Amino acid sequence: QVQLMESGGGLVQAGGSLRLSCAASGTFFSINAMGWYRQAPGKQRELVATITREGSTNYADSVKGRFTISRVNAKNTVYLQMNSLKPEDTAVYYCNTEATTWRGNRDYWGQGTQVAVSS
């Protein structure tokens, strides 16, 4: 079983910055790809950014140039540095990982952390 603990959400003014963190813990052989998704009220959950274990990244067009995803494999932790925040970035942000456990490869989700950007 894998648990994901997110932190770093909050309220910020437009143009400000926040840094989200997500640490994986539990019983697993490896933490593979990690990523961040978000869900705004009344909308579907969408991809924000992903990063492979080797460090290859992928971003949604809406956050390119403003958000940076990174990870520390030794800590099984992924980060999301969010700069130049806009009101439309307001959402619950969820951490996701694919982990290899005795059950094979499975996806796991965090509980979510709220990000609110005021205009």
C-alpha positions in Angstrom: 0.0 0.0 0.0 1.2 3.5 -0.9 0.2 6.7 0.9 0.7 10.2 -0.6 0.9 13.2 1.7 0.5 16.6 0.0 1.3 20.0 1.5 1.9 23.5 0.5 -1.5 24.7 -0.7 -3.1 28.0 0.4 -4.4 31.3 -0.6 -2.3 33.7 -2.7 -2.8 36.8 -4.8 -2.6 36.7 -8.5 1.0 36.9 -9.6 2.2 35.2 -6.5 3.9 31.8 -6.0 3.3 28.6 -4.1 5.2 25.3 -3.8 3.4 22.0 -3.4 5.1 18.9 -2.0 4.0 15.3 -2.1 5.8 12.5 -0.3 5.1 8.8 -0.9 5.3 6.3 1.9 4.3 2.8 2.6 5.3 -0.6 1.2 6.5 -0.6 -2.4 9.4 -1.7 -4.6 9.7 1.6 -6.5 8.0 4.9 -7.1 7.8 5.4 -10.8 6.2 8.4 -12.6 4.8 11.1 -10.3 2.6 14.0 -11.2 0.1 16.7 -10.3 -3.4 17.0 -11.4 -6.1 19.6 -10.5 -9.8 19.8 -10.3 -11.6 23.1 -10.3 -15.3 23.4 -9.1 -17.6 22.0 -11.7 -14.8 20.8 -14.0 -13.1 17.5 -14.6 -9.7 16.6 -13.1 -6.9 17.6 -15.5 -3.2 17.0 -15.8 -0.9 19.7 -14.6 2.5 18.1 -14.9 4.2 14.8 -14.7 7.8 13.6 -14.2 9.4 10.3 -14.8 11.9 8.6 -12.4 14.6 9.7 -14.9 13.4 13.3 -14.8 11.6 13.7 -18.1 8.8 16.2 -17.7 5.4 17.0 -19.3 3.3 20.0 -18.7 -0.2 21.2 -19.6 -0.1 24.0 -22.1 -1.8 26.3 -19.6 1.0 26.1 -17.0 4.1 25.9 -19.3 6.6 28.6 -18.4 5.0 29.2 -15.0 5.1 25.9 -13.2 8.0 23.6 -12.6 7.8 20.0 -11.5 10.7 18.3 -9.8 11.4 15.3 -7.6 13.9 13.8 -5.2 14.0 10.0 -5.7 15.8 9.3 -2.5 12.9 11.0 -0.6 10.1 9.6 -2.9 9.0 13.2 -3.1 7.7 15.4 -5.9 7.4 19.1 -5.9 5.4 21.6 -8.0 6.7 25.2 -8.0 4.0 27.5 -9.2 4.9 31.0 -10.2 2.8 33.8 -11.8 -0.3 32.3 -10.4 -3.6 33.3 -12.0 -7.2 33.1 -10.7 -7.9 30.3 -13.1 -5.2 28.2 -11.3 -7.6 27.9 -8.4 -8.4 24.2 -7.8 -7.8 21.3 -5.6 -4.4 19.9 -6.6 -3.9 16.1 -6.4 -0.6 14.2 -6.3 -0.4 11.0 -8.3 2.1 8.2 -8.6 2.5 4.9 -10.3 4.2 2.6 -7.8 5.4 -1.0 -8.1 4.2 -3.1 -5.2 3.8 -6.8 -4.6 0.4 -6.4 -6.5 2.2 -5.0 -9.5 2.1 -1.5 -11.0 -0.8 0.6 -9.7 -1.8 4.2 -9.6 -2.2 6.0 -6.2 -3.7 9.4 -5.4 -3.3 11.9 -2.6 -6.2 13.5 -0.7 -5.6 16.8 -2.5 -4.6 20.3 -1.4 -6.5 23.5 -2.1 -4.9 26.3 -4.0 -6.9 29.5 -4.2 -5.7 32.5 -6.3 -7.4 35.9 -5.7 -7.5 38.6 -8.4 
